[in-house]
Amino acid sequence: MNMRKIKRHSIDQSQFYKLRSFKKLAKILNTSPEALSNLLSKGDDNYYESSVSMGKGKRNIQVPLPQLRRLHNRIQVLLSRIIKPEYLYSSVKKLSNVDNCANHKDNNFLCKADLAAYYQSTSSTRVFKAFVNIFKMEADIAKVITRLCTFKEYVPTGSPISHDVAFYANLNVFNQVDTFCKKRGVSFSLYVDDLTFSSKTVINRKFMDRIIQIFKKNTDYEIHKIRHYGKDKAKPVTGAVLIDNKLVVPLKQKKLIHNKIDYKNYLLNLKPQDETKLMKTYQSLIGLVSSASQISPKYSILTKQLVQERRTNNIPAMNQNNS
């Protein structure tokens, strides 16, 4: 099949730009005005909430039900076509968490910070203002799409639109941070809610105080987990580590890979074998090794070996039809 390549474009070329009609919005979202009105009338009942484990605690996520999910998928497709600023590394085609880390490898000093409760702190008011001020939508239409994209007055955490909607709601602030950093010779990158700054010279507390002031002046976000790394320190950045200006697989990930390999070998030697556990173990192990191969090429060889080993032992992949 000859697939037409989708080109990226600027915001003013987006189908959302200067949108003025409810009918046109429905058409853009591949639905009818009646179906759109029905979704709006249901409000927050278009979602279900669940709890997922996150490290030592749990986090509530809000997941759109199928009908709204289809619209969110469409909104995400349209937002993903817009060219993003160079400092953004998340939700950008052909860029990854590893690229985010590599962006800072030539600098000696680094500082990281997080935006606390990023999605929950991105209010529907901020989302509405983004659609009005950045996308130049008619206010009434901006209210409609804001209602479709938010849950209980904030951005939901379990939707395909969460990242891009929160990003555009804060675009002006992130741009201010980027401009501030460029004037001072500091590299800035953003990966979801992770802020990373690096420089040839020391990034001091005064610099970070100014960053905090930018957010305090323009948002309700709390910047926390501020960590400074000196010239000779290992610098963990979004799932990779910088040591002596080189990307390294994190020690925790290395240990996890070796433990999985040991467990995989144990399962292979069991008589009779537990195929379900072997399938899950191989799937998890190959995923871990494949992720590590983005950082260190030697893991690419191990990935191929594991795939071949799985075939040799007639162990199906998890997504393979076993009928």
NUROLUM-146155 format. One record per residue (C-alpha): residue number from 1; residue in three letters; x, y, z. Coordinates in steps of 0.1 Angstrom, whole numbers. Example, Ala and Ser with C-alpha at 12.3 -4.5 7.8 and 13.67 -1.06 7.14 Angstrom:
BEGIN
<1,ALA,<123,-45,78>>
<2,SER,<137,-11,71>>
//
This chain:
BEGIN
<1,MET,<0,0,0>>
<2,ASN,<13,35,-9>>
<3,MET,<10,54,24>>
<4,ARG,<11,92,20>>
<5,LYS,<38,107,42>>
<6,ILE,<23,132,67>>
<7,LYS,<43,164,67>>
<8,ARG,<48,184,99>>
<9,HIS,<36,220,99>>
<10,SER,<35,252,120>>
<11,ILE,<7,259,144>>
<12,ASP,<-9,284,120>>
<13,GLN,<-13,255,95>>
<14,SER,<-31,233,120>>
<15,GLN,<-68,224,114>>
<16,PHE,<-74,238,149>>
<17,TYR,<-60,272,140>>
<18,LYS,<-86,300,140>>
<19,LEU,<-114,274,143>>
<20,ARG,<-148,291,146>>
<21,SER,<-175,265,139>>
<22,PHE,<-189,237,161>>
<23,LYS,<-198,219,129>>
<24,LYS,<-162,222,116>>
<25,LEU,<-148,210,149>>
<26,ALA,<-170,179,146>>
<27,LYS,<-159,173,110>>
<28,ILE,<-122,177,120>>
<29,LEU,<-127,151,148>>
<30,ASN,<-144,127,124>>
<31,THR,<-177,127,142>>
<32,SER,<-212,143,140>>
<33,PRO,<-223,175,158>>
<34,GLU,<-250,153,176>>
<35,ALA,<-224,128,188>>
<36,LEU,<-201,156,199>>
<37,SER,<-230,172,219>>
<38,ASN,<-238,139,235>>
<39,LEU,<-202,136,247>>
<40,LEU,<-202,171,261>>
<41,SER,<-234,164,280>>
<42,LYS,<-218,134,297>>
<43,GLY,<-189,155,310>>
<44,ASP,<-166,137,334>>
<45,ASP,<-187,105,330>>
<46,ASN,<-168,100,298>>
<47,TYR,<-139,88,320>>
<48,TYR,<-131,60,345>>
<49,GLU,<-105,64,372>>
<50,SER,<-81,37,384>>
<51,SER,<-50,35,406>>
<52,VAL,<-16,24,394>>
<53,SER,<16,17,414>>
<54,MET,<43,43,410>>
<55,GLY,<75,36,428>>
<56,LYS,<67,36,465>>
<57,GLY,<32,50,461>>
<58,LYS,<1,49,439>>
<59,ARG,<-12,74,414>>
<60,ASN,<-48,79,401>>
<61,ILE,<-52,80,364>>
<62,GLN,<-82,91,344>>
<63,VAL,<-89,71,312>>
<64,PRO,<-113,82,286>>
<65,LEU,<-141,57,277>>
<66,PRO,<-141,43,241>>
<67,GLN,<-162,70,224>>
<68,LEU,<-142,99,239>>
<69,ARG,<-110,79,234>>
<70,ARG,<-116,79,197>>
<71,LEU,<-118,117,197>>
<72,HIS,<-87,120,219>>
<73,ASN,<-68,98,194>>
<74,ARG,<-79,121,166>>
<75,ILE,<-70,152,186>>
<76,GLN,<-36,137,193>>
<77,VAL,<-29,129,157>>
<78,LEU,<-36,165,147>>
<79,LEU,<-15,180,176>>
<80,SER,<14,156,168>>
<81,ARG,<16,170,133>>
<82,ILE,<26,204,146>>
<83,ILE,<64,212,146>>
<84,LYS,<76,213,182>>
<85,PRO,<103,235,197>>
<86,GLU,<138,220,197>>
<87,TYR,<140,218,235>>
<88,LEU,<111,193,236>>
<89,TYR,<121,156,235>>
<90,SER,<90,138,246>>
<91,SER,<61,129,223>>
<92,VAL,<82,139,193>>
<93,LYS,<86,115,164>>
<94,LYS,<121,100,162>>
<95,LEU,<132,114,195>>
<96,SER,<134,95,228>>
<97,ASN,<145,98,265>>
<98,VAL,<180,87,253>>
<99,ASP,<181,116,228>>
<100,ASN,<171,139,257>>
<101,CYS,<201,127,277>>
<102,ALA,<225,128,247>>
<103,ASN,<216,165,242>>
<104,HIS,<236,173,274>>
<105,LYS,<266,150,269>>
<106,ASP,<291,178,258>>
<107,ASN,<285,199,290>>
<108,ASN,<303,194,323>>
<109,PHE,<277,207,348>>
<110,LEU,<240,197,350>>
<111,CYS,<209,204,370>>
<112,LYS,<176,186,369>>
<113,ALA,<141,195,383>>
<114,ASP,<106,181,381>>
<115,LEU,<72,198,379>>
<116,ALA,<51,184,407>>
<117,ALA,<17,169,398>>
<118,TYR,<22,182,363>>
<119,TYR,<-11,171,347>>
<120,GLN,<-32,176,377>>
<121,SER,<-18,211,381>>
<122,THR,<-25,220,344>>
<123,SER,<-59,236,348>>
<124,SER,<-87,238,323>>
<125,THR,<-83,276,324>>
<126,ARG,<-47,272,311>>
<127,VAL,<-59,248,284>>
<128,PHE,<-86,272,274>>
<129,LYS,<-62,301,272>>
<130,ALA,<-39,280,250>>
<131,PHE,<-66,273,225>>
<132,VAL,<-76,310,224>>
<133,ASN,<-42,326,225>>
<134,ILE,<-20,301,206>>
<135,PHE,<-45,284,183>>
<136,LYS,<-66,316,179>>
<137,MET,<-98,297,183>>
<138,GLU,<-132,314,188>>
<139,ALA,<-138,314,226>>
<140,ASP,<-170,293,224>>
<141,ILE,<-152,266,204>>
<142,ALA,<-122,268,227>>
<143,LYS,<-145,261,256>>
<144,VAL,<-159,230,238>>
<145,ILE,<-125,215,230>>
<146,THR,<-113,223,265>>
<147,ARG,<-142,204,280>>
<148,LEU,<-134,174,257>>
<149,CYS,<-97,175,268>>
<150,THR,<-101,179,306>>
<151,PHE,<-114,160,336>>
<152,LYS,<-126,178,367>>
<153,GLU,<-109,211,356>>
<154,TYR,<-75,196,348>>
<155,VAL,<-57,175,322>>
<156,PRO,<-63,137,326>>
<157,THR,<-33,115,332>>
<158,GLY,<-44,84,312>>
<159,SER,<-52,99,278>>
<160,PRO,<-32,100,245>>
<161,ILE,<-37,138,245>>
<162,SER,<-24,144,280>>
<163,HIS,<12,152,270>>
<164,ASP,<5,176,241>>
<165,VAL,<-24,194,257>>
<166,ALA,<-4,201,289>>
<167,PHE,<26,212,268>>
<168,TYR,<6,237,248>>
<169,ALA,<-11,249,279>>
<170,ASN,<24,258,291>>
<171,LEU,<41,266,258>>
<172,ASN,<47,303,266>>
<173,VAL,<63,295,300>>
<174,PHE,<86,268,285>>
<175,ASN,<95,293,258>>
<176,GLN,<104,319,284>>
<177,VAL,<126,293,302>>
<178,ASP,<143,284,269>>
<179,THR,<150,321,260>>
<180,PHE,<164,327,295>>
<181,CYS,<187,297,292>>
<182,LYS,<200,306,257>>
<183,LYS,<209,341,268>>
<184,ARG,<231,325,295>>
<185,GLY,<247,297,274>>
<186,VAL,<227,270,292>>
<187,SER,<212,240,273>>
<188,PHE,<176,234,283>>
<189,SER,<155,203,275>>
<190,LEU,<120,192,284>>
<191,TYR,<109,156,287>>
<192,VAL,<72,155,299>>
<193,ASP,<76,171,333>>
<194,ASP,<114,167,336>>
<195,LEU,<135,199,332>>
<196,THR,<172,194,324>>
<197,PHE,<198,222,323>>
<198,SER,<235,218,314>>
<199,SER,<264,241,308>>
<200,LYS,<302,243,304>>
<201,THR,<302,263,337>>
<202,VAL,<286,257,371>>
<203,ILE,<248,261,373>>
<204,ASN,<243,278,406>>
<205,ARG,<214,283,429>>
<206,LYS,<208,318,417>>
<207,PHE,<202,305,382>>
<208,MET,<176,280,395>>
<209,ASP,<160,306,416>>
<210,ARG,<153,326,385>>
<211,ILE,<138,295,368>>
<212,ILE,<116,290,398>>
<213,GLN,<105,326,396>>
<214,ILE,<95,322,359>>
<215,PHE,<72,293,369>>
<216,LYS,<58,311,400>>
<217,LYS,<50,342,380>>
<218,ASN,<32,323,352>>
<219,THR,<19,290,367>>
<220,ASP,<7,272,398>>
<221,TYR,<34,245,394>>
<222,GLU,<58,236,422>>
<223,ILE,<93,228,411>>
<224,HIS,<108,201,432>>
<225,LYS,<136,175,433>>
<226,ILE,<162,200,422>>
<227,ARG,<195,181,418>>
<228,HIS,<229,195,409>>
<229,TYR,<257,175,393>>
<230,GLY,<293,185,391>>
<231,LYS,<319,179,364>>
<232,ASP,<331,145,377>>
<233,LYS,<297,132,388>>
<234,ALA,<276,106,371>>
<235,LYS,<245,124,357>>
<236,PRO,<213,104,354>>
<237,VAL,<189,120,328>>
<238,THR,<155,104,319>>
<239,GLY,<166,67,319>>
<240,ALA,<202,71,308>>
<241,VAL,<234,82,326>>
<242,LEU,<262,106,315>>
<243,ILE,<297,96,327>>
<244,ASP,<327,115,314>>
<245,ASN,<305,130,286>>
<246,LYS,<294,95,274>>
<247,LEU,<260,78,276>>
<248,VAL,<259,47,299>>
<249,VAL,<232,22,307>>
<250,PRO,<221,28,343>>
<251,LEU,<235,3,368>>
<252,LYS,<200,-5,381>>
<253,GLN,<190,-15,345>>
<254,LYS,<221,-36,341>>
<255,LYS,<214,-55,373>>
<256,LEU,<178,-60,363>>
<257,ILE,<188,-74,329>>
<258,HIS,<213,-98,345>>
<259,ASN,<187,-109,371>>
<260,LYS,<161,-115,343>>
<261,ILE,<187,-136,323>>
<262,ASP,<194,-157,354>>
<263,TYR,<156,-162,359>>
<264,LYS,<151,-170,322>>
<265,ASN,<179,-197,323>>
<266,TYR,<163,-212,355>>
<267,LEU,<129,-214,337>>
<268,LEU,<145,-230,306>>
<269,ASN,<161,-257,328>>
<270,LEU,<128,-266,345>>
<271,LYS,<112,-299,335>>
<272,PRO,<84,-295,326>>
<273,GLN,<88,-258,315>>
<274,ASP,<63,-232,324>>
<275,GLU,<56,-217,289>>
<276,THR,<35,-187,302>>
<277,LYS,<63,-176,326>>
<278,LEU,<89,-181,298>>
<279,MET,<68,-160,274>>
<280,LYS,<65,-131,299>>
<281,THR,<101,-133,309>>
<282,TYR,<114,-132,274>>
<283,GLN,<91,-104,265>>
<284,SER,<102,-83,295>>
<285,LEU,<139,-92,290>>
<286,ILE,<139,-83,253>>
<287,GLY,<122,-50,261>>
<288,LEU,<148,-41,287>>
<289,VAL,<177,-51,265>>
<290,SER,<162,-33,235>>
<291,SER,<159,-2,256>>
<292,ALA,<195,-5,267>>
<293,SER,<207,-9,231>>
<294,GLN,<196,27,224>>
<295,ILE,<223,37,249>>
<296,SER,<250,11,242>>
<297,PRO,<253,-7,208>>
<298,LYS,<266,-39,225>>
<299,TYR,<231,-46,238>>
<300,SER,<218,-48,202>>
<301,ILE,<238,-80,198>>
<302,LEU,<222,-94,229>>
<303,THR,<187,-85,217>>
<304,LYS,<193,-105,185>>
<305,GLN,<206,-134,205>>
<306,LEU,<175,-134,228>>
<307,VAL,<151,-133,199>>
<308,GLN,<169,-162,182>>
<309,GLU,<170,-181,214>>
<310,ARG,<133,-177,219>>
<311,ARG,<127,-190,184>>
<312,THR,<150,-220,189>>
<313,ASN,<131,-229,221>>
<314,ASN,<97,-225,203>>
<315,ILE,<86,-199,228>>
<316,PRO,<59,-176,212>>
<317,ALA,<60,-138,216>>
<318,MET,<33,-123,239>>
<319,ASN,<16,-106,209>>
<320,GLN,<16,-137,188>>
<321,ASN,<-15,-157,181>>
<322,ASN,<-11,-190,197>>
<323,SER,<-41,-208,182>>
//
